[in-house]
Amino acid sequence: MWLDKIIQIFKIRDLRKSILYVLGMLVIFRVAAHIPVPGVNVENLKEFFASNQFLGLINIFSGGGMENFSVVALGVAPYITASIIFQLLVMIIPKLEEISKEPGGQQKVNKWTRWLTVPLAALQAYGMITMLRQQSSFDIIGDLSALSLLTTIVTITAGSIFLMWIGELISEKKIGNGISILIFAGIISALPSIVQRTIAVFDPSQITTVVTFAIIAVVTIIGVVIINEGTRNVPVSYARHVRGNRMYGGVNTHLPLRVNMAGVIPIIFAISLILFPPMIANFFLHAKSQILVTIAEFIIEVFQNQLIYGILYFVFVFGFTYFYTAVIFHPQQIAENLQKQGGFIPGIRPGKNTEEYLANVTNRIIFAGALFLGLIAILPLIVQSVSGGLSLVIGGTSLLIVVSVVIETVKQIESQLTMRDYEGL
């Protein structure tokens, strides 16, 4: 069956070209991730990343680009941060909400998001350089002149904008979300080296640990698939209309409400948000004001505490699941559309009552999705505390992103195949 699907995909010229185009963009991304910025001791940098589990999350965004301190070291993190800011502003500021609902309004918001990405990328680049320069024990970056510092910041900022552009080009092909696919490609690219290291240091006495981690990975993948595919089908009936001698409507169908409508976006939002405070705090570690230094040290210490970090991470993922669902799912619009089309939920009055019913049902099923995403996010911390310090080779977040992106991409490809079947008819 899968072989038939693949053959069918490559028989359709437009779809084949789109897939090859996306693969080409990913190749360009991976090449850029291996072009280091001059003046950096890459070996010492990798050693520093290996000693700091917290920075592993930053490396997920850059697809290994930060570990190499490449020209795309920041990955798509600045763009994601800018997206979060504008989505919050649209919900808070009525004027922005009106603009976003106007014809072409969403394009305006997207344009402003791109503009905001530039200063955010520059700020994060400077914060990262400052953080690495302060690691004197690793000797990662030497003394930089003002011109060298400016050149490095501009280079890294341009790299982030370049990835943002590539992500949007991929999204235009409608076979997946471009930003998610870039993060997915970065995670997958690290698998060969992880497997190689695991085999190289394998000890027969660790067979139980390896099998346990493999079982956890399989269970996690199964859970992600179940949650992503899980839906609550709300029954919908359409009233009968008689026109002349013909009768229309009278159809019984259902409205599928997904358990995890937000997909992988809450995880990405949470990671971006949880990394921002300590990165900014590193910037003020050598400030002239002792108060700023104390606050910066306190923030870094708080985020390095595994318990506090795990709680914050879980809360952010849980909250962002509800937040992003509220952004993309509008019960009021669905209720209005059902009423206009003569549809109704049996036992529920059209209009306001239908809207409230859909909102209540959504809140209940999203709770399960939000709880699952939060637990997946902190899975490595749970395993590490239970196993006495051993950590997962691939974290729950990485597995979630990989599985979710694969499912989303497959669905979009299948929808394009279905659309072309209808065109043939």
Sequence and secondary structure as in RCSB ss.txt:
>XXXX:A:sequence
MWLDKIIQIFKIRDLRKSILYVLGMLVIFRVAAHIPVPGVNVENLKEFFASNQFLGLINIFSGGGMENFSVVALG
VAPYITASIIFQLLVMIIPKLEEISKEPGGQQKVNKWTRWLTVPLAALQAYGMITMLRQQSSFDIIGDLSALSLL
TTIVTITAGSIFLMWIGELISEKKIGNGISILIFAGIISALPSIVQRTIAVFDPSQITTVVTFAIIAVVTIIGVV
IINEGTRNVPVSYARHVRGNRMYGGVNTHLPLRVNMAGVIPIIFAISLILFPPMIANFFLHAKSQILVTIAEFII
EVFQNQLIYGILYFVFVFGFTYFYTAVIFHPQQIAENLQKQGGFIPGIRPGKNTEEYLANVTNRIIFAGALFLGL
IAILPLIVQSVSGGLSLVIGGTSLLIVVSVVIETVKQIESQLTMRDYEGL
>XXXX:A:secstr
 HHHHHHHHHHSHHHHHHHHHHHHHHHHHHHHTT B TTB HHHHHHHHHT SHHHHHHHHHTTTTTTTBTTTTT
THHHHHHHHHHHHHHHH HHHHHHHHSTTHHHHHHHHHHHHHHHHHHHHHHHHHHHHHT TTTT B    HHHHH
HHHHHHHHHHHHHHHHHHHHHHTTSS HHHHHHHHHHHHHHHHHHHHHHHT  GGGHHHHHHHHHHHHHHHHHHH
HHHH EEEEEEEE EEEETTEEEE  EEEEEEETTTTTTHHHHHHHHHHHHHHHHHHHTTT S HHHHHHHHHHH
HHHHSHHHHHHHHHHHHHHHHHHHHHHH  HHHHHHHHHHTTEE TTS TTHHHHHHHHHHHHHHHHHHHHHHHH
HHTHHHHHHHHTTS   SS HHHHHHHHHHHHHHHHHHHHHHHHHHHHH 
